Amino acid sequence: MIDSQLRTSGVNEPWVLNAMAAIAREDFVPDAMRDAAYIDRSIPLESGGQLASPLVHGRMLAEAMPAEADKALLIGDGKGYLAALLRPLVGSLDALAADAAPSKRGKGAFTLLVIDGAVEELPRAIASLLAEGGRIVTGVLERGVTRLAVGTRVGGEIALLPVADIGIPVLDQFRTPKRWNF
């Protein structure tokens, strides 16, 4: 994984490589998929979700640049692989399932928001959890293509900048609602 997927795709930050080498992916996949835990595509999970490829998580970590001073929020499985990678790199890590309603108590509380999947539309309630100047790393879905995107909350708004076309599992909870149009 380190040499054949991450390094060859430009993920060379030593701290990312060390974090990913220290956590066994096979501990986060169904038993039937343990032998395929390191394949370069997403793996279906028993919960109905998907474990993104190692490259997706490596790129997400590199773009997030987590620091011990960060109060981080992961939208995804708090007991999953990305949470295990992030937890030792930040001061604190909270997790919120993609289908859970965000708490108003957390409004503006987080300096780093990582969404473990691609969103078509970022709900304002989720965006409001990010502190002014806070960073976000997520996948975005645009016209059927998923991209890794980063952003910062400035003036109460978040603008996402796509940085790489990459196959990220789409989170159905964050699809744009179907609208009637002429």
N, C-alpha and C positions, 0 to 999 in steps of 0.2 A: 504494500500500500504506500509506504513512504517513498520508496525509490521509483516504483512503476506508475503511480497515479499522482501523488502530490508534487514531488520534485519536478517531474516532467511537464507538469501543467503550471509551473511557476510558484507553487506554494513552497517556499524555502525558508521561512522564518523559523529559526531554531526552536523558539518557544511553542509554536504551533506543532511542529514535528514531534517535539518531546511530549506535548500533551496527548497527541494522538497515538504515539507509541506506548504511552503509559496506560491507556484505557482499552480493554479488549472489547471490540465491537461484537464479538460472538455472544457476549453476555447480554446483549440488548436485542437479539433477534429470536424468533421462534426456534425451538429445537431442530425442526426440520430444515432450517436455513443456516444452521451454524457453520456448515462447510462452505457456504457461499457468503459469509458475513462481510468479506472484503471485495466483493465484485464492484465494478464501477457503474452501478445503477442502483436505484432505490429498491428496497426490500419491503414487501408487504408485511405488516405486523398484525398480530392477533386482534389488536384493538380496532382494526379497520384503518389505521393510519399507515404511514410509510416511513421507513428509515432512509433518509437521503443518502446518496453515495458519499464515500469518504472525501472526494474532491469538493463536493458542495459544503460539507462541514468544515473542511480545511480552509476554503476560501472565505466562508462566513466568519470564522475565527480571525483570520488575517485582517479582514476588513473591519471587524468590530474593534480590534485592538483593545481587548479588555484589560483593565488595570485594577489594582487592589483598591483604589479609591472609588471604583464604580459600585453603585447600587443598581444591580442589573435585574431586568425582568425578561424571562423567556416565555414566549407564547408557544406552548408545546408541552410535551411530556416532562414534567419535573423530575421524573425518575429515569428518563431516557438518556441516550448517548450524548446528545448535545448538552444537556444539563450536566452530565458527568464531566464533560470537557470544560465547560464554563466555570463550574463551581470553584475550583481551586485558583482561578485566575482573577476573580473579582472579590470585592469586600463582602458583598452579600448577593444572593441570588434567590429571587422569588420566581415562581412559575404559575402560569395561568393556562388552563386548557383552552384550545382554540374555540371550543363551543361554550365556554364559561363567560358570564357577564362580568366585565371589569368593575371593581369597587370604586366608588367615588372617593373613598379614603386614600387611594393610591394616586390621586390626581397630581400630576407634576412631581412625583416622588422619585422617578428613576432616571439615572444618568445614561443608561445603556438599555436599549430595547432590541431583543433579537427574536425574530419570528422564524420558527423552524418550518418553513414552507413558503410557497408563493401565494401572494394575495392579488386579487384582481382589484379590490377596493379596500383601502385601509379605513376602518371605522373611526370616526372622531373620538369615540369613547376610549379606544385603544390608544390613539395618538395623544390624547390628553394625559395619559399616564407618564409621558416623557417630560422631564424637566426642561426648562428653557436652556438651550445649549447642549441638550442631551443628544446622543447619537442613536441611530436606528440602522439595523442591518436586516434585510428581508429579501425574499424573492418576490418578483412582480410578474404578473401574467398580462401580457399585452398582445392582443390579436393572435392568441394561441401559442406564443413564444414565452418561455420563462427566462427571466434574467435575474442575476444577483444585483441588488440595489442598496445604496447607502444614503443616509440623509442626516440632517441635523434639525432640531426644532429651533426656529428663529422667529421671533415676533408672534409666537403662538401657532405658527404654521410649520408643516413639514413638507419639504420638497425632496422627492426621491430621485436619485441619479443612478440610472442603470450603469453597472461597471463591467458586466460580463454576461454573455448569453450562456446559460448553463441549465441543465435539466434538473429542476427543483420540483419536488412533489407539490401539487396545487392543493391548497386548503379550501375545501368546498365552502366552509363557513365564511370565507372572505371573498366570495364571488360577487360580482355586481348583480344586484337584483334585476331580473328581467323587467324591462319597461316596454310599454306599448309605444310604438312610434309609427308615423306615417311613411 
